Amino acid sequence: MARRCAICGRGPGRGYQVSHSNVHTKRIWYPNLQQARVLVGGRPRRLLVCTRCLRSNRVQRAL
């Protein structure tokens, strides 16, 4: 299962974790994905959706 939002396509972000002594270590930030029942074409489907899409009502949740 991909760590990517099915609506906006948001995926992992890469960068460096910088310690107090300025040592750089590569790391990954993952988006906050939730499994939600979403209406797609009038039918409910289970999709991985980021919380920003859920909060901004970009998806219509199926109940």
C-alpha positions in Angstrom: 0.0 0.0 0.0 1.5 3.3 -1.1 2.0 6.1 1.5 0.3 8.6 -0.8 -3.0 10.5 -0.5 -5.5 9.2 -3.1 -6.9 12.7 -3.5 -4.1 15.3 -3.6 -1.1 12.9 -4.2 0.8 14.1 -1.1 3.6 11.6 -0.3 6.6 11.3 2.0 8.9 14.4 2.3 12.6 13.9 2.6 15.2 16.0 4.3 17.7 16.1 7.2 17.2 15.8 10.9 19.6 18.4 12.4 20.8 17.8 15.9 21.9 20.4 18.4 25.5 19.7 17.4 24.5 20.3 13.7 24.9 16.7 12.7 22.8 16.0 9.6 21.0 12.7 9.3 18.7 11.8 6.4 15.1 11.1 7.4 11.6 10.9 6.0 8.4 12.7 7.1 5.2 10.7 6.3 1.9 12.4 5.7 -0.9 11.7 8.1 -3.0 9.3 6.1 -6.3 7.8 7.3 -8.3 5.1 5.7 -11.7 6.6 4.9 -14.9 5.5 3.1 -15.2 8.0 0.3 -17.8 8.4 -2.4 -16.1 7.9 -5.8 -18.5 8.0 -8.7 -21.5 7.7 -6.4 -20.1 4.5 -4.8 -18.3 4.1 -1.5 -14.7 3.0 -1.6 -12.0 2.7 1.0 -9.1 5.1 0.3 -6.1 6.4 2.0 -6.7 10.1 2.4 -4.6 12.7 4.1 -6.1 14.6 7.0 -5.8 17.9 5.2 -8.1 16.7 2.5 -10.6 15.3 5.1 -10.5 18.6 7.0 -11.0 20.8 3.9 -13.9 18.8 2.6 -12.2 17.8 -0.6 -13.8 14.4 -0.3 -17.3 13.4 0.4 -17.4 10.7 3.1 -19.7 7.8 2.7 -21.7 6.8 5.8 
